[in-house]
Amino acid sequence: MEKKEIKKPTLRIAIIALLTVIAVILISIRTILVLESALVLGAMTAAVFALFMGLSWHQIEKGMISGIKNAIGASLILIIIGMVIGSWILSGTIQTMIYYGLNFLSPSIFLPAAFILAAITSILIGSSFGTIATMGIVLIGVAEGLGVPKAITVGAIVSGAMLGDKISPMSDSTNLTAAMSSTDLFEHIKSMLYISVPAALISLILYSILGASYLDGGANLSQISIIMDNLSNNFNISLWTLIPPALMLLLSLFKMPAIASLSISFITASIFAVLTQGASFAEVLNAAANGYQADTGMELLDGLLTQGGINNMMSTVAIIMAGTAMGGILEKSRILEAILESMLTIVKKPRDLILISLTSAYVMLLATGEMFVSIVIPGRTLAPAYQEMDIDTSVLSRSLETASTLGCSILPWGVVSVYIQNVMDIGFSYIPYTFLSFLAPVIAVIYAFSGKFIFKSK
């Protein structure tokens, strides 16, 4: 009933309102890169337009609450993920994975191995930034001993880190994308695999071909030996510690809800933290709340293992809350409805909707250099259109990830790219070798035109 009482704005007013909201967010980000306050200001701007259109403050509040309700599940998942990461490190799970991953590193397959190691690390800690700044630095040192050009090595590391980030249930951007597109977390990851797997396989082949050109029998792997010794001296490296992630994967395959499977993984990892690492109950609780604080005596390793905790996830929770509140106001005032109805007049096929999703995300990315904004606004705007056309929103979520997150790693002024340039001490030369970010959108477009893997709503 209430929807009929709210007059739908004209297309002109709706476009002006949405562009003004976007402009406020962009100006805020350009002033200082703090996305939380930028999105809150965007929500305030949307509220001003809603008042101008005749909505009462009570209606605006209902819109915000309705939007935030859509994000409660994702926010709870992020909170539990913070607990899981802390418990996995406390129990030695991540250390064991890194230890055996480095143990199998061979000079003859360095580039594909670097790609895989970066991907595994990123999946485990759910952070491409953390992977690049830690495992990436290690692999750069190895590359110098092998005589592999730095630009190619960085490209392989970034591709692996971004791949792991996109398919990790621990990743904040993965959870944000699922929330903004109203998609179940594991459904989003499963849909993303249809693009990530072929892109990763092609990337592996290309890195193998390139790596064969730069092999050097006199490789210096001393840095890896130091890290492995440090891990074995400070932690109990045991295959038993791999049970928590294996259990989480098994439960997700049986379609257990994300919150339940993550909770069981946390409890299991906490038990193994006590049994294998001698952790106390107080240490388990502290790691869950504040994350694990590593003190191995090796700065590089400490940076990699200081992760997790509920408190370290609250910034992303705030971003999700602000973004969904803003989207709720735009929906309640029927601004998005007016724009979507005009868009649907030119969208004749699912292909058109997917291409619009990719394009809108790239446009936002080019304008802001920030992947979260290019996920939030197109996600909130386009999700109803997918439901209208009976296309599963996981197709939208994977399109947003493909364009926004992967694209941000190769956009010279993108936040991820700037971070890579600073941490790796490199210019733009790595960009042509970040194969995953170029291959994924090509595969997405092929699917759009061929009609493959465009799932109907369940």
QUIQUI-V369047 format. One record per backbone hydrogen bond with DSSP energy under -1.0 kcal/mol. NH is the residue of the N-H (numbers start at 1). CO is the residue of the C=O. Records with the same first field share a line. If there is no record, write none. Layout:
NH: CO  CO
//
This chain:
14: 10
15: 11
16: 12
17: 13
18: 14
19: 15
20: 16
21: 17
22: 18
23: 19
24: 20
25: 21
26: 22
27: 23
28: 24
29: 25
30: 26
31: 27
32: 28
34: 32
38: 34
39: 35
40: 36
41: 37
42: 38
43: 39
44: 40
45: 41
46: 42
47: 43
48: 44
49: 45
50: 46
51: 47
52: 48
53: 49
54: 51
55: 50
60: 56
61: 57
62: 58
63: 59
64: 60
65: 61
66: 62
67: 63
68: 64
69: 65
71: 68
75: 71
76: 72
77: 73
78: 74
79: 75
80: 76
81: 77
82: 78
83: 79
84: 80
85: 81
86: 82
87: 83
88: 84
89: 85
90: 86
91: 87
93: 88
96: 92
97: 93
98: 94
99: 95
100: 96
101: 97
102: 98
103: 99
104: 100
105: 102
109: 106
110: 107
113: 109
114: 110
115: 111
116: 112
117: 113
118: 114
119: 115
120: 116
121: 117
122: 118
123: 119
124: 120
125: 121
126: 122
131: 127
132: 128
133: 129
136: 131
138: 134
139: 135
140: 136
141: 137
142: 138
143: 139
144: 140
145: 141
146: 142
147: 143
148: 143
153: 149
154: 150
155: 151
156: 152
157: 153
158: 154
159: 155
160: 156
161: 157
162: 158
163: 159
164: 160
165: 161
166: 162
167: 163
171: 168
175: 171
176: 172
177: 173
178: 174
179: 175
180: 176
181: 177
182: 179
183: 178
188: 184
189: 185
190: 186
191: 187
192: 188
193: 189
195: 192
196: 192
197: 193
199: 195
200: 196
201: 197
202: 198
203: 199
204: 200
205: 201
206: 202
207: 203
208: 204
209: 205
210: 206
211: 207
212: 208
213: 210
214: 211
225: 221
226: 222
227: 223
228: 224
229: 225
230: 226
231: 227
232: 228
233: 229
234: 230
235: 231
237: 235
241: 238
242: 239
243: 240
246: 242
247: 243
248: 244
249: 245
250: 246
251: 247
252: 248
253: 249
254: 250
255: 252
256: 251
261: 257
262: 258
263: 259
264: 260
265: 261
266: 262
267: 263
268: 264
269: 265
270: 266
271: 267
272: 268
273: 269
274: 270
275: 271
276: 272
279: 273
284: 280
285: 281
286: 282
287: 283
288: 284
289: 285
290: 286
291: 287
292: 307
302: 298
303: 299
304: 300
305: 301
306: 302
307: 305
309: 82
310: 288
311: 289
313: 310
317: 313
318: 314
319: 315
320: 316
321: 317
322: 318
323: 319
324: 320
325: 321
326: 322
327: 323
328: 324
329: 325
330: 326
331: 327
332: 328
333: 329
334: 331
335: 330
336: 330
338: 334
339: 335
340: 336
341: 337
342: 338
343: 339
344: 340
346: 343
347: 343
353: 349
354: 350
355: 351
356: 352
357: 353
358: 354
359: 355
360: 356
361: 357
362: 358
363: 359
364: 360
365: 361
366: 362
367: 363
368: 364
369: 365
374: 370
376: 372
377: 373
379: 375
380: 376
381: 377
382: 378
383: 379
386: 382
387: 383
388: 384
389: 385
391: 386
392: 455
395: 392
397: 393
398: 394
399: 395
400: 396
401: 397
402: 398
403: 399
404: 400
406: 401
408: 404
410: 407
411: 407
414: 411
415: 369
417: 408
418: 414
419: 415
420: 416
421: 417
422: 418
423: 419
424: 420
426: 421
431: 428
433: 430
434: 431
435: 433
439: 435
440: 436
443: 439
444: 440
445: 441
446: 442
447: 443
448: 444
449: 445
450: 446
451: 447
457: 390
//
